[in-house]
Amino acid sequence: MESLPVPSVQALVAATGGADVPPRYLRPEAAADAVASDDEAEIPIIDFQRLLMDSHEESARLHGACQEWGFFQLINHGIPHDVVEGMKAGVEGFFQQPAETKKQFAQERGQLDGYGQLFVVSEDQKLDWADILS
């Protein structure tokens, strides 16, 4: 089945300044479930070196972070600072490109179909407020 074309989120924000979110991106049922508030705990931090030492405590922290948050910050991973900064700059540069450039980049890599939304099968389908490489 082929996905229906929809504008990229980046294009929608550029056109409206992000002030007018189309209804197909709104999920009122999710609005009631706050992800975090200012007075809640910070993003979990996982120490990779402690994981390598087979730390039961750090493994439990990782498990909790994945279950409760779905993401975490990893420290002491051994990746040099300049490599991390280079990756961040590359990602930022990629997302600053026009949607067509991103689609072409994805397609040139062979296994990717494109950039934008994936598996859009109807005009009424609720969509995620995010673009992806597919």
N, CA, C and O atoms as a printed pandas DataFrame, in Angstrom:
     atom_number atom_name residue_name chain_id  residue_number  x_coord  y_coord  z_coord
0              1         N          MET        A               1    0.841   -1.170    0.000
1              2        CA          MET        A               1    0.000    0.000    0.000
2              3         C          MET        A               1    0.894    1.245    0.000
3              4         O          MET        A               1    1.887    1.302    0.725
4              5         N          GLU        A               2    0.544    2.210   -0.794
5              6        CA          GLU        A               2    1.325    3.428   -0.910
6              7         C          GLU        A               2    0.746    4.510   -0.010
7              8         O          GLU        A               2   -0.472    4.626    0.127
8              9         N          SER        A               3    1.615    5.295    0.600
9             10        CA          SER        A               3    1.209    6.368    1.494
10            11         C          SER        A               3    0.722    7.573    0.697
11            12         O          SER        A               3    1.313    7.924   -0.324
12            13         N          LEU        A               4   -0.359    8.208    1.161
13            14        CA          LEU        A               4   -0.851    9.432    0.533
14            15         C          LEU        A               4    0.109   10.579    0.833
15            16         O          LEU        A               4    0.675   10.635    1.925
16            17         N          PRO        A               5    0.301   11.485   -0.105
17            18        CA          PRO        A               5    1.201   12.616    0.152
18            19         C          PRO        A               5    0.549   13.625    1.101
19            20         O          PRO        A               5   -0.634   13.937    0.969
20            21         N          VAL        A               6    1.323   14.125    2.047
21            22        CA          VAL        A               6    0.894   15.197    2.945
22            23         C          VAL        A               6    2.059   16.162    3.098
23            24         O          VAL        A               6    3.215   15.757    2.980
24            25         N          PRO        A               7    1.772   17.439    3.360
25            26        CA          PRO        A               7    2.873   18.393    3.540
26            27         C          PRO        A               7    3.713   18.012    4.759
27            28         O          PRO        A               7    3.196   17.440    5.718
28            29         N          SER        A               8    5.001   18.327    4.721
29            30        CA          SER        A               8    5.848   18.061    5.874
30            31         C          SER        A               8    5.456   19.017    7.004
31            32         O          SER        A               8    4.924   20.099    6.756
32            33         N          VAL        A               9    5.722   18.611    8.222
33            34        CA          VAL        A               9    5.450   19.461    9.372
34            35         C          VAL        A               9    6.261   20.742    9.262
35            36         O          VAL        A               9    5.776   21.821    9.600
36            37         N          GLN        A              10    7.499   20.624    8.787
37            38        CA          GLN        A              10    8.345   21.801    8.614
38            39         C          GLN        A              10    7.673   22.795    7.659
39            40         O          GLN        A              10    7.699   24.000    7.911
40            41         N          ALA        A              11    7.079   22.313    6.579
41            42        CA          ALA        A              11    6.402   23.194    5.624
42            43         C          ALA        A              11    5.160   23.831    6.253
43            44         O          ALA        A              11    4.880   25.006    6.017
44            45         N          LEU        A              12    4.416   23.062    7.051
45            46        CA          LEU        A              12    3.233   23.610    7.721
46            47         C          LEU        A              12    3.611   24.728    8.688
47            48         O          LEU        A              12    2.946   25.763    8.740
48            49         N          VAL        A              13    4.673   24.515    9.446
49            50        CA          VAL        A              13    5.120   25.534   10.400
50            51         C          VAL        A              13    5.602   26.768    9.647
51            52         O          VAL        A              13    5.315   27.893   10.057
52            53         N          ALA        A              14    6.330   26.572    8.556
53            54        CA          ALA        A              14    6.817   27.709    7.767
54            55         C          ALA        A              14    5.655   28.522    7.210
55            56         O          ALA        A              14    5.731   29.748    7.139
56            57         N          ALA        A              15    4.584   27.847    6.816
57            58        CA          ALA        A              15    3.436   28.534    6.217
58            59         C          ALA        A              15    2.587   29.273    7.243
59            60         O          ALA        A              15    2.004   30.313    6.934
60            61         N          THR        A              16    2.512   28.746    8.457
61            62        CA          THR        A              16    1.613   29.336    9.456
62            63         C          THR        A              16    2.335   29.907   10.663
63            64         O          THR        A              16    1.704   30.512   11.530
64            65         N          GLY        A              17    3.651   29.724   10.733
65            66        CA          GLY        A              17    4.388   30.146   11.919
66            67         C          GLY        A              17    4.115   29.242   13.113
67            68         O          GLY        A              17    4.476   29.569   14.244
68            69         N          GLY        A              18    3.478   28.108   12.858
69            70        CA          GLY        A              18    3.165   27.165   13.932
70            71         C          GLY        A              18    1.935   27.545   14.716
71            72         O          GLY        A              18    1.561   26.847   15.659
72            73         N          ALA        A              19    1.288   28.656   14.339
73            74        CA          ALA        A              19    0.125   29.128   15.079
74            75         C          ALA        A              19   -1.148   28.364   14.742
75            76         O          ALA        A              19   -2.066   28.297   15.559
76            77         N          ASP        A              20   -1.209   27.791   13.554
77            78        CA          ASP        A              20   -2.422   27.116   13.117
78            79         C          ASP        A              20   -2.108   25.643   12.846
79            80         O          ASP        A              20   -1.697   25.277   11.745
80            81         N          VAL        A              21   -2.308   24.808   13.862
81            82        CA          VAL        A              21   -2.060   23.377   13.718
82            83         C          VAL        A              21   -3.300   22.738   13.102
83            84         O          VAL        A              21   -4.386   22.843   13.671
84            85         N          PRO        A              22   -3.165   22.079   11.952
85            86        CA          PRO        A              22   -4.325   21.449   11.320
86            87         C          PRO        A              22   -4.974   20.417   12.243
87            88         O          PRO        A              22   -4.276   19.743   13.000
88            89         N          PRO        A              23   -6.306   20.285   12.188
89            90        CA          PRO        A              23   -7.030   19.371   13.079
90            91         C          PRO        A              23   -6.536   17.925   13.041
91            92         O          PRO        A              23   -6.614   17.216   14.045
92            93         N          ARG        A              24   -6.032   17.487   11.893
93            94        CA          ARG        A              24   -5.610   16.082   11.818
94            95         C          ARG        A              24   -4.363   15.796   12.647
95            96         O          ARG        A              24   -3.983   14.637   12.813
96            97         N          TYR        A              25   -3.715   16.855   13.177
97            98        CA          TYR        A              25   -2.557   16.683   14.050
98            99         C          TYR        A              25   -2.922   16.826   15.529
99           100         O          TYR        A              25   -2.095   16.556   16.400
100          101         N          LEU        A              26   -4.144   17.245   15.815
101          102        CA          LEU        A              26   -4.570   17.440   17.203
102          103         C          LEU        A              26   -5.090   16.129   17.776
103          104         O          LEU        A              26   -5.839   15.404   17.122
104          105         N          ARG        A              27   -4.691   15.842   18.980
105          106        CA          ARG        A              27   -5.120   14.618   19.672
106          107         C          ARG        A              27   -5.614   15.014   21.060
107          108         O          ARG        A              27   -4.850   14.977   22.024
108          109         N          PRO        A              28   -6.892   15.395   21.165
109          110        CA          PRO        A              28   -7.409   15.865   22.460
110          111         C          PRO        A              28   -7.282   14.816   23.568
111          112         O          PRO        A              28   -7.119   15.169   24.736
112          113         N          GLU        A              29   -7.356   13.531   23.209
113          114        CA          GLU        A              29   -7.243   12.489   24.230
114          115         C          GLU        A              29   -5.854   12.472   24.859
115          116         O          GLU        A              29   -5.707   12.051   26.007
116          117         N          ALA        A              30   -4.845   12.915   24.140
117          118        CA          ALA        A              30   -3.484   12.930   24.668
118          119         C          ALA        A              30   -3.215   14.188   25.488
119          120         O          ALA        A              30   -2.319   14.189   26.333
120          121         N          ALA        A              31   -3.968   15.251   25.256
121          122        CA          ALA        A              31   -3.743   16.511   25.956
122          123         C          ALA        A              31   -3.984   16.373   27.452
123          124         O          ALA        A              31   -3.387   17.107   28.240
124          125         N          ALA        A              32   -4.836   15.459   27.852
125          126        CA          ALA        A              32   -5.143   15.282   29.266
126          127         C          ALA        A              32   -4.004   14.620   30.026
127          128         O          ALA        A              32   -3.939   14.736   31.250
128          129         N          ASP        A              33   -3.114   13.938   29.341
129          130        CA          ASP        A              33   -2.007   13.237   29.973
130          131         C          ASP        A              33   -0.732   14.059   29.845
131          132         O          ASP        A              33   -0.027   13.971   28.840
132          133         N          ALA        A              34   -0.440   14.856   30.866
133          134        CA          ALA        A              34    0.777   15.667   30.842
134          135         C          ALA        A              34    2.003   14.763   30.893
135          136         O          ALA        A              34    2.034   13.790   31.646
136          137         N          VAL        A              35    3.008   15.087   30.094
137          138        CA          VAL        A              35    4.242   14.304   30.081
138          139         C          VAL        A              35    5.079   14.638   31.302
139          140         O          VAL        A              35    5.579   13.737   31.976
140          141         N          ALA        A              36    5.235   15.901   31.590
141          142        CA          ALA        A              36    6.019   16.327   32.752
142          143         C          ALA        A              36    5.633   17.760   33.083
143          144         O          ALA        A              36    5.136   18.496   32.231
144          145         N          SER        A              37    5.864   18.135   34.307
145          146        CA          SER        A              37    5.639   19.518   34.703
146          147         C          SER        A              37    6.928   20.063   35.291
147          148         O          SER        A              37    7.880   19.317   35.520
148          149         N          ASP        A              38    6.955   21.360   35.535
149          150        CA          ASP        A              38    8.174   22.005   36.022
150          151         C          ASP        A              38    8.663   21.463   37.356
151          152         O          ASP        A              38    9.858   21.510   37.646
152          153         N          ASP        A              39    7.749   20.949   38.165
153          154        CA          ASP        A              39    8.163   20.492   39.483
154          155         C          ASP        A              39    8.463   18.996   39.535
155          156         O          ASP        A              39    8.722   18.456   40.610
156          157         N          GLU        A              40    8.432   18.321   38.386
157          158        CA          GLU        A              40    8.741   16.900   38.353
158          159         C          GLU        A              40   10.239   16.666   38.179
159          160         O          GLU        A              40   11.006   17.600   37.943
160          161         N          ALA        A              41   10.638   15.406   38.299
161          162        CA          ALA        A              41   12.046   15.028   38.183
162          163         C          ALA        A              41   12.606   15.387   36.819
163          164         O          ALA        A              41   11.870   15.533   35.843
164          165         N          GLU        A              42   13.916   15.525   36.771
165          166        CA          GLU        A              42   14.604   15.805   35.516
166          167         C          GLU        A              42   14.705   14.537   34.676
167          168         O          GLU        A              42   14.455   13.433   35.161
168          169         N          ILE        A              43   15.074   14.713   33.416
169          170        CA          ILE        A              43   15.277   13.577   32.509
170          171         C          ILE        A              43   16.272   12.622   33.155
171          172         O          ILE        A              43   17.299   13.061   33.674
172          173         N          PRO        A              44   15.984   11.316   33.132
173          174        CA          PRO        A              44   16.914   10.352   33.741
174          175         C          PRO        A              44   18.283   10.374   33.067
175          176         O          PRO        A              44   18.389   10.512   31.848
176          177         N          ILE        A              45   19.318   10.238   33.875
177          178        CA          ILE        A              45   20.697   10.189   33.387
178          179         C          ILE        A              45   21.246    8.801   33.688
179          180         O          ILE        A              45   21.221    8.344   34.831
180          181         N          ILE        A              46   21.740    8.138   32.652
181          182        CA          ILE        A              46   22.281    6.782   32.781
182          183         C          ILE        A              46   23.779    6.831   32.528
183          184         O          ILE        A              46   24.234    7.419   31.546
184          185         N          ASP        A              47   24.542    6.210   33.418
185          186        CA          ASP        A              47   26.002    6.172   33.324
186          187         C          ASP        A              47   26.414    4.872   32.627
187          188         O          ASP        A              47   26.284    3.785   33.191
188          189         N          PHE        A              48   26.908    4.999   31.405
189          190        CA          PHE        A              48   27.270    3.836   30.605
190          191         C          PHE        A              48   28.375    3.001   31.259
191          192         O          PHE        A              48   28.339    1.772   31.208
192          193         N          GLN        A              49   29.347    3.666   31.869
193          194        CA          GLN        A              49   30.440    2.933   32.517
194          195         C          GLN        A              49   29.926    2.063   33.654
195          196         O          GLN        A              49   30.419    0.954   33.863
196          197         N          ARG        A              50   28.942    2.558   34.385
197          198        CA          ARG        A              50   28.353    1.749   35.468
198          199         C          ARG        A              50   27.583    0.564   34.896
199          200         O          ARG        A              50   27.560   -0.511   35.495
200          201         N          LEU        A              51   26.947    0.761   33.731
201          202        CA          LEU        A              51   26.263   -0.371   33.079
202          203         C          LEU        A              51   27.271   -1.445   32.690
203          204         O          LEU        A              51   27.018   -2.638   32.857
204          205         N          LEU        A              52   28.426   -1.006   32.166
205          206        CA          LEU        A              52   29.463   -1.957   31.764
206          207         C          LEU        A              52   30.015   -2.737   32.952
207          208         O          LEU        A              52   30.468   -3.871   32.797
208          209         N          MET        A              53   29.977   -2.134   34.132
209          210        CA          MET        A              53   30.466   -2.807   35.339
210          211         C          MET        A              53   29.401   -3.753   35.907
211          212         O          MET        A              53   29.570   -4.305   36.994
212          213         N          ASP        A              54   28.304   -3.936   35.161
213          214        CA          ASP        A              54   27.212   -4.817   35.571
214          215         C          ASP        A              54   26.558   -4.331   36.863
215          216         O          ASP        A              54   26.206   -5.123   37.738
216          217         N          SER        A              55   26.404   -3.008   36.962
217          218        CA          SER        A              55   25.775   -2.404   38.137
218          219         C          SER        A              55   24.269   -2.683   38.113
219          220         O          SER        A              55   23.558   -2.244   37.210
220          221         N          HIS        A              56   23.805   -3.414   39.114
221          222        CA          HIS        A              56   22.373   -3.714   39.215
222          223         C          HIS        A              56   21.573   -2.428   39.385
223          224         O          HIS        A              56   20.486   -2.283   38.825
224          225         N          GLU        A              57   22.121   -1.493   40.166
225          226        CA          GLU        A              57   21.438   -0.218   40.405
226          227         C          GLU        A              57   21.280    0.573   39.098
227          228         O          GLU        A              57   20.215    1.129   38.830
228          229         N          GLU        A              58   22.340    0.617   38.292
229          230        CA          GLU        A              58   22.272    1.379   37.037
230          231         C          GLU        A              58   21.357    0.685   36.040
231          232         O          GLU        A              58   20.646    1.350   35.286
232          233         N          SER        A              59   21.365   -0.640   36.027
233          234        CA          SER        A              59   20.444   -1.387   35.159
234          235         C          SER        A              59   18.998   -1.103   35.541
235          236         O          SER        A              59   18.136   -0.961   34.673
236          237         N          ALA        A              60   18.737   -1.021   36.830
237          238        CA          ALA        A              60   17.384   -0.706   37.293
238          239         C          ALA        A              60   16.999    0.714   36.892
239          240         O          ALA        A              60   15.851    0.969   36.527
240          241         N          ARG        A              61   17.960    1.642   36.959
241          242        CA          ARG        A              61   17.688    3.026   36.535
242          243         C          ARG        A              61   17.363    3.075   35.035
243          244         O          ARG        A              61   16.453    3.788   34.612
244          245         N          LEU        A              62   18.117    2.310   34.243
245          246        CA          LEU        A              62   17.866    2.239   32.803
246          247         C          LEU        A              62   16.479    1.672   32.532
247          248         O          LEU        A              62   15.731    2.203   31.711
248          249         N          HIS        A              63   16.144    0.602   33.219
249          250        CA          HIS        A              63   14.824   -0.027   33.049
250          251         C          HIS        A              63   13.715    0.980   33.384
251          252         O          HIS        A              63   12.750    1.127   32.635
252          253         N          GLY        A              64   13.868    1.665   34.516
253          254        CA          GLY        A              64   12.870    2.656   34.921
254          255         C          GLY        A              64   12.754    3.803   33.933
255          256         O          GLY        A              64   11.653    4.260   33.628
256          257         N          ALA        A              65   13.909    4.274   33.428
257          258        CA          ALA        A              65   13.900    5.373   32.453
258          259         C          ALA        A              65   13.149    4.967   31.194
259          260         O          ALA        A              65   12.371    5.749   30.648
260          261         N          CYS        A              66   13.383    3.741   30.733
261          262        CA          CYS        A              66   12.714    3.261   29.519
262          263         C          CYS        A              66   11.215    3.083   29.750
263          264         O          CYS        A              66   10.407    3.422   28.885
264          265         N          GLN        A              67   10.847    2.556   30.904
265          266        CA          GLN        A              67    9.432    2.319   31.197
266          267         C          GLN        A              67    8.671    3.610   31.447
267          268         O          GLN        A              67    7.579    3.810   30.914
268          269         N          GLU        A              68    9.252    4.487   32.264
269          270        CA          GLU        A              68    8.528    5.682   32.697
270          271         C          GLU        A              68    8.668    6.875   31.758
271          272         O          GLU        A              68    7.725    7.649   31.593
272          273         N          TRP        A              69    9.848    7.030   31.136
273          274        CA          TRP        A              69   10.119    8.198   30.317
274          275         C          TRP        A              69   10.151    7.887   28.824
275          276         O          TRP        A              69    9.667    8.677   28.014
276          277         N          GLY        A              70   10.714    6.750   28.462
277          278        CA          GLY        A              70   10.864    6.415   27.051
278          279         C          GLY        A              70   12.149    6.953   26.453
279          280         O          GLY        A              70   12.414    6.733   25.271
280          281         N          PHE        A              71   12.953    7.652   27.239
281          282        CA          PHE        A              71   14.238    8.167   26.785
282          283         C          PHE        A              71   15.069    8.542   28.001
283          284         O          PHE        A              71   14.562    8.571   29.122
284          285         N          PHE        A              72   16.345    8.828   27.776
285          286        CA          PHE        A              72   17.252    9.175   28.863
286          287         C          PHE        A              72   18.487    9.827   28.271
287          288         O          PHE        A              72   18.714    9.771   27.062
288          289         N          GLN        A              73   19.289   10.452   29.139
289          290        CA          GLN        A              73   20.582   10.996   28.726
290          291         C          GLN        A              73   21.649    9.988   29.133
291          292         O          GLN        A              73   21.663    9.512   30.268
292          293         N          LEU        A              74   22.533    9.669   28.210
293          294        CA          LEU        A              74   23.606    8.721   28.475
294          295         C          LEU        A              74   24.906    9.484   28.689
295          296         O          LEU        A              74   25.309   10.280   27.840
296          297         N          ILE        A              75   25.567    9.242   29.831
297          298        CA          ILE        A              75   26.851    9.888   30.114
298          299         C          ILE        A              75   27.938    8.825   30.210
299          300         O          ILE        A              75   27.651    7.634   30.322
300          301         N          ASN        A              76   29.178    9.270   30.165
301          302        CA          ASN        A              76   30.342    8.379   30.253
302          303         C          ASN        A              76   30.307    7.262   29.209
303          304         O          ASN        A              76   30.618    6.106   29.494
304          305         N          HIS        A              77   29.917    7.651   27.984
305          306        CA          HIS        A              77   29.807    6.674   26.890
306          307         C          HIS        A              77   31.103    6.540   26.098
307          308         O          HIS        A              77   31.240    5.619   25.293
308          309         N          GLY        A              78   32.044    7.438   26.314
309          310        CA          GLY        A              78   33.339    7.330   25.661
310          311         C          GLY        A              78   33.413    7.939   24.271
311          312         O          GLY        A              78   34.469    7.881   23.641
312          313         N          ILE        A              79   32.335    8.518   23.776
313          314        CA          ILE        A              79   32.368    9.150   22.450
314          315         C          ILE        A              79   32.975   10.544   22.621
315          316         O          ILE        A              79   32.483   11.327   23.433
316          317         N          PRO        A              80   34.030   10.868   21.876
317          318        CA          PRO        A              80   34.688   12.168   22.035
318          319         C          PRO        A              80   33.720   13.337   21.806
319          320         O          PRO        A              80   32.815   13.264   20.974
320          321         N          HIS        A              81   33.936   14.406   22.562
321          322        CA          HIS        A              81   33.083   15.591   22.509
322          323         C          HIS        A              81   32.966   16.147   21.091
323          324         O          HIS        A              81   31.877   16.541   20.673
324          325         N          ASP        A              82   34.069   16.183   20.348
325          326        CA          ASP        A              82   34.027   16.755   18.999
326          327         C          ASP        A              82   33.174   15.899   18.058
327          328         O          ASP        A              82   32.558   16.429   17.134
328          329         N          VAL        A              83   33.132   14.595   18.280
329          330        CA          VAL        A              83   32.287   13.728   17.463
330          331         C          VAL        A              83   30.815   14.004   17.771
331          332         O          VAL        A              83   29.995   14.092   16.857
332          333         N          VAL        A              84   30.479   14.140   19.050
333          334        CA          VAL        A              84   29.100   14.444   19.452
334          335         C          VAL        A              84   28.671   15.786   18.868
335          336         O          VAL        A              84   27.580   15.902   18.310
336          337         N          GLU        A              85   29.526   16.799   18.995
337          338        CA          GLU        A              85   29.191   18.131   18.473
338          339         C          GLU        A              85   29.054   18.109   16.949
339          340         O          GLU        A              85   28.181   18.777   16.394
340          341         N          GLY        A              86   29.913   17.342   16.272
341          342        CA          GLY        A              86   29.811   17.216   14.814
342          343         C          GLY        A              86   28.495   16.567   14.396
343          344         O          GLY        A              86   27.877   16.981   13.415
344          345         N          MET        A              87   28.069   15.550   15.144
345          346        CA          MET        A              87   26.792   14.890   14.849
346          347         C          MET        A              87   25.632   15.857   15.062
347          348         O          MET        A              87   24.716   15.921   14.242
348          349         N          LYS        A              88   25.670   16.603   16.155
349          350        CA          LYS        A              88   24.599   17.568   16.413
350          351         C          LYS        A              88   24.530   18.614   15.300
351          352         O          LYS        A              88   23.443   18.976   14.850
352          353         N          ALA        A              89   25.685   19.095   14.862
353          354        CA          ALA        A              89   25.717   20.090   13.780
354          355         C          ALA        A              89   25.185   19.490   12.481
355          356         O          ALA        A              89   24.467   20.158   11.737
356          357         N          GLY        A              90   25.532   18.238   12.208
357          358        CA          GLY        A              90   25.043   17.569   10.999
358          359         C          GLY        A              90   23.540   17.385   11.012
359          360         O          GLY        A              90   22.876   17.604    9.999
360          361         N          VAL        A              91   22.997   16.984   12.150
361          362        CA          VAL        A              91   21.548   16.798   12.277
362          363         C          VAL        A              91   20.835   18.137   12.117
363          364         O          VAL        A              91   19.838   18.236   11.401
364          365         N          GLU        A              92   21.352   19.166   12.789
365          366        CA          GLU        A              92   20.751   20.491   12.670
366          367         C          GLU        A              92   20.782   20.978   11.220
367          368         O          GLU        A              92   19.800   21.530   10.722
368          369         N          GLY        A              93   21.912   20.771   10.552
369          370        CA          GLY        A              93   22.023   21.162    9.147
370          371         C          GLY        A              93   21.039   20.414    8.264
371          372         O          GLY        A              93   20.446   20.992    7.353
372          373         N          PHE        A              94   20.866   19.112    8.540
373          374        CA          PHE        A              94   19.913   18.323    7.763
374          375         C          PHE        A              94   18.505   18.885    7.904
375          376         O          PHE        A              94   17.814   19.061    6.901
376          377         N          PHE        A              95   18.065   19.169    9.123
377          378        CA          PHE        A              95   16.700   19.624    9.340
378          379         C          PHE        A              95   16.463   21.052    8.876
379          380         O          PHE        A              95   15.313   21.478    8.770
380          381         N          GLN        A              96   17.525   21.801    8.598
381          382        CA          GLN        A              96   17.373   23.143    8.048
382          383         C          GLN        A              96   17.201   23.112    6.530
383          384         O          GLN        A              96   16.880   24.134    5.924
384          385         N          GLN        A              97   17.408   21.966    5.921
385          386        CA          GLN        A              97   17.272   21.834    4.467
386          387         C          GLN        A              97   15.792   21.831    4.073
387          388         O          GLN        A              97   14.943   21.471    4.889
388          389         N          PRO        A              98   15.470   22.225    2.843
389          390        CA          PRO        A              98   14.083   22.134    2.364
390          391         C          PRO        A              98   13.640   20.662    2.313
391          392         O          PRO        A              98   14.465   19.758    2.182
392          393         N          ALA        A              99   12.337   20.445    2.418
393          394        CA          ALA        A              99   11.785   19.089    2.440
394          395         C          ALA        A              99   12.215   18.276    1.223
395          396         O          ALA        A              99   12.522   17.091    1.357
396          397         N          GLU        A             100   12.244   18.879    0.053
397          398        CA          GLU        A             100   12.623   18.135   -1.154
398          399         C          GLU        A             100   14.067   17.649   -1.084
399          400         O          GLU        A             100   14.376   16.549   -1.543
400          401         N          THR        A             101   14.950   18.463   -0.512
401          402        CA          THR        A             101   16.345   18.052   -0.349
402          403         C          THR        A             101   16.429   16.862    0.592
403          404         O          THR        A             101   17.197   15.931    0.348
404          405         N          LYS        A             102   15.640   16.884    1.673
405          406        CA          LYS        A             102   15.634   15.775    2.634
406          407         C          LYS        A             102   15.087   14.504    1.981
407          408         O          LYS        A             102   15.612   13.414    2.207
408          409         N          LYS        A             103   14.041   14.643    1.179
409          410        CA          LYS        A             103   13.485   13.471    0.483
410          411         C          LYS        A             103   14.526   12.862   -0.454
411          412         O          LYS        A             103   14.700   11.644   -0.496
412          413         N          GLN        A             104   15.211   13.719   -1.199
413          414        CA          GLN        A             104   16.239   13.244   -2.126
414          415         C          GLN        A             104   17.364   12.547   -1.362
415          416         O          GLN        A             104   17.833   11.487   -1.776
416          417         N          PHE        A             105   17.791   13.135   -0.262
417          418        CA          PHE        A             105   18.830   12.524    0.575
418          419         C          PHE        A             105   18.407   11.125    1.007
419          420         O          PHE        A             105   19.189   10.178    0.920
420          421         N          ALA        A             106   17.184   11.000    1.467
421          422        CA          ALA        A             106   16.685    9.708    1.938
422          423         C          ALA        A             106   16.635    8.694    0.800
423          424         O          ALA        A             106   17.048    7.548    0.974
424          425         N          GLN        A             107   16.142    9.100   -0.344
425          426        CA          GLN        A             107   16.002    8.183   -1.471
426          427         C          GLN        A             107   17.350    7.752   -2.031
427          428         O          GLN        A             107   17.488    6.628   -2.514
428          429         N          GLU        A             108   18.342    8.632   -1.973
429          430        CA          GLU        A             108   19.677    8.289   -2.474
430          431         C          GLU        A             108   20.354    7.215   -1.633
431          432         O          GLU        A             108   21.315    6.592   -2.084
432          433         N          ARG        A             109   19.868    6.994   -0.424
433          434        CA          ARG        A             109   20.460    5.992    0.445
434          435         C          ARG        A             109   19.866    4.608    0.212
435          436         O          ARG        A             109   20.207    3.664    0.925
436          437         N          GLY        A             110   18.987    4.475   -0.768
437          438        CA          GLY        A             110   18.522    3.170   -1.226
438          439         C          GLY        A             110   17.442    2.519   -0.410
439          440         O          GLY        A             110   16.425    2.120   -0.976
440          441         N          GLN        A             111   17.601    2.390    0.878
441          442        CA          GLN        A             111   16.629    1.666    1.687
442          443         C          GLN        A             111   15.520    2.566    2.198
443          444         O          GLN        A             111   14.557    2.084    2.794
444          445         N          LEU        A             112   15.643    3.863    1.976
445          446        CA          LEU        A             112   14.660    4.802    2.487
446          447         C          LEU        A             112   13.744    5.262    1.369
447          448         O          LEU        A             112   14.179    5.467    0.236
448          449         N          ASP        A             113   12.469    5.422    1.698
449          450        CA          ASP        A             113   11.486    5.874    0.720
450          451         C          ASP        A             113   11.433    7.387    0.618
451          452         O          ASP        A             113   11.172    7.932   -0.455
452          453         N          GLY        A             114   11.679    8.067    1.725
453          454        CA          GLY        A             114   11.592    9.509    1.671
454          455         C          GLY        A             114   11.599   10.142    3.036
455          456         O          GLY        A             114   12.067    9.559    4.014
456          457         N          TYR        A             115   11.068   11.357    3.086
457          458        CA          TYR        A             115   11.051   12.140    4.303
458          459         C          TYR        A             115    9.669   12.730    4.456
459          460         O          TYR        A             115    9.114   13.251    3.489
460          461         N          GLY        A             116    9.105   12.664    5.632
461          462        CA          GLY        A             116    7.788   13.233    5.901
462          463         C          GLY        A             116    6.975   12.278    6.758
463          464         O          GLY        A             116    7.493   11.701    7.714
464          465         N          GLN        A             117    5.706   12.111    6.420
465          466        CA          GLN        A             117    4.821   11.199    7.144
466          467         C          GLN        A             117    4.868    9.826    6.482
467          468         O          GLN        A             117    5.167    9.714    5.294
468          469         N          LEU        A             118    4.575    8.793    7.246
469          470        CA          LEU        A             118    4.639    7.431    6.752
470          471         C          LEU        A             118    3.292    6.754    6.960
471          472         O          LEU        A             118    2.662    6.937    8.002
472          473         N          PHE        A             119    2.852    5.988    6.000
473          474        CA          PHE        A             119    1.612    5.198    6.073
474          475         C          PHE        A             119    0.374    6.062    6.262
475          476         O          PHE        A             119   -0.445    5.788    7.139
476          477         N          VAL        A             120    0.233    7.090    5.458
477          478        CA          VAL        A             120   -0.981    7.901    5.461
478          479         C          VAL        A             120   -1.936    7.235    4.481
479          480         O          VAL        A             120   -1.688    7.224    3.276
480          481         N          VAL        A             121   -3.039    6.676    5.005
481          482        CA          VAL        A             121   -3.946    5.893    4.163
482          483         C          VAL        A             121   -5.297    6.556    3.949
483          484         O          VAL        A             121   -6.083    6.088    3.125
484          485         N          SER        A             122   -5.594    7.657    4.686
485          486        CA          SER        A             122   -6.857    8.354    4.462
486          487         C          SER        A             122   -6.684    9.831    4.793
487          488         O          SER        A             122   -5.767   10.227    5.513
488          489         N          GLU        A             123   -7.592   10.630    4.246
489          490        CA          GLU        A             123   -7.552   12.073    4.493
490          491         C          GLU        A             123   -7.956   12.411    5.925
491          492         O          GLU        A             123   -7.656   13.505    6.404
492          493         N          ASP        A             124   -8.632   11.489    6.620
493          494        CA          ASP        A             124   -9.089   11.723    7.993
494          495         C          ASP        A             124   -8.131   11.182    9.048
495          496         O          ASP        A             124   -8.343   11.389   10.243
496          497         N          GLN        A             125   -7.094   10.500    8.621
497          498        CA          GLN        A             125   -6.173    9.859    9.549
498          499         C          GLN        A             125   -5.455   10.887   10.426
499          500         O          GLN        A             125   -4.983   11.912    9.934
500          501         N          LYS        A             126   -5.376   10.602   11.736
501          502        CA          LYS        A             126   -4.606   11.443   12.642
502          503         C          LYS        A             126   -3.119   11.231   12.357
503          504         O          LYS        A             126   -2.667   10.103   12.163
504          505         N          LEU        A             127   -2.369   12.331   12.336
505          506        CA          LEU        A             127   -0.950   12.286   12.030
506          507         C          LEU        A             127   -0.112   12.754   13.208
507          508         O          LEU        A             127   -0.604   13.483   14.069
508          509         N          ASP        A             128    1.135   12.347   13.252
509          510        CA          ASP        A             128    2.055   12.805   14.276
510          511         C          ASP        A             128    2.622   14.156   13.868
511          512         O          ASP        A             128    2.839   14.415   12.684
512          513         N          TRP        A             129    2.862   15.019   14.858
513          514        CA          TRP        A             129    3.420   16.346   14.600
514          515         C          TRP        A             129    4.936   16.202   14.526
515          516         O          TRP        A             129    5.680   16.794   15.307
516          517         N          ALA        A             130    5.366   15.396   13.560
517          518        CA          ALA        A             130    6.788   15.144   13.356
518          519         C          ALA        A             130    6.987   14.559   11.973
519          520         O          ALA        A             130    6.119   13.853   11.461
520          521         N          ASP        A             131    8.112   14.846   11.376
521          522        CA          ASP        A             131    8.491   14.233   10.105
522          523         C          ASP        A             131    9.538   13.168   10.397
523          524         O          ASP        A             131   10.286   13.274   11.368
524          525         N          ILE        A             132    9.587   12.151    9.561
525          526        CA          ILE        A             132   10.525   11.058    9.780
526          527         C          ILE        A             132   11.216   10.683    8.474
527          528         O          ILE        A             132   10.722   10.980    7.386
528          529         N          LEU        A             133   12.364   10.026    8.598
529          530        CA          LEU        A             133   12.980    9.380    7.451
530          531         C          LEU        A             133   12.303    8.037    7.338
531          532         O          LEU        A             133   12.191    7.314    8.328
532          533         N          SER        A             134   11.847    7.686    6.146
533          534        CA          SER        A             134   11.153    6.403    6.004
534          535         C          SER        A             134   11.777    5.590    4.896
535          536         O          SER        A             134   11.331    4.476    4.622
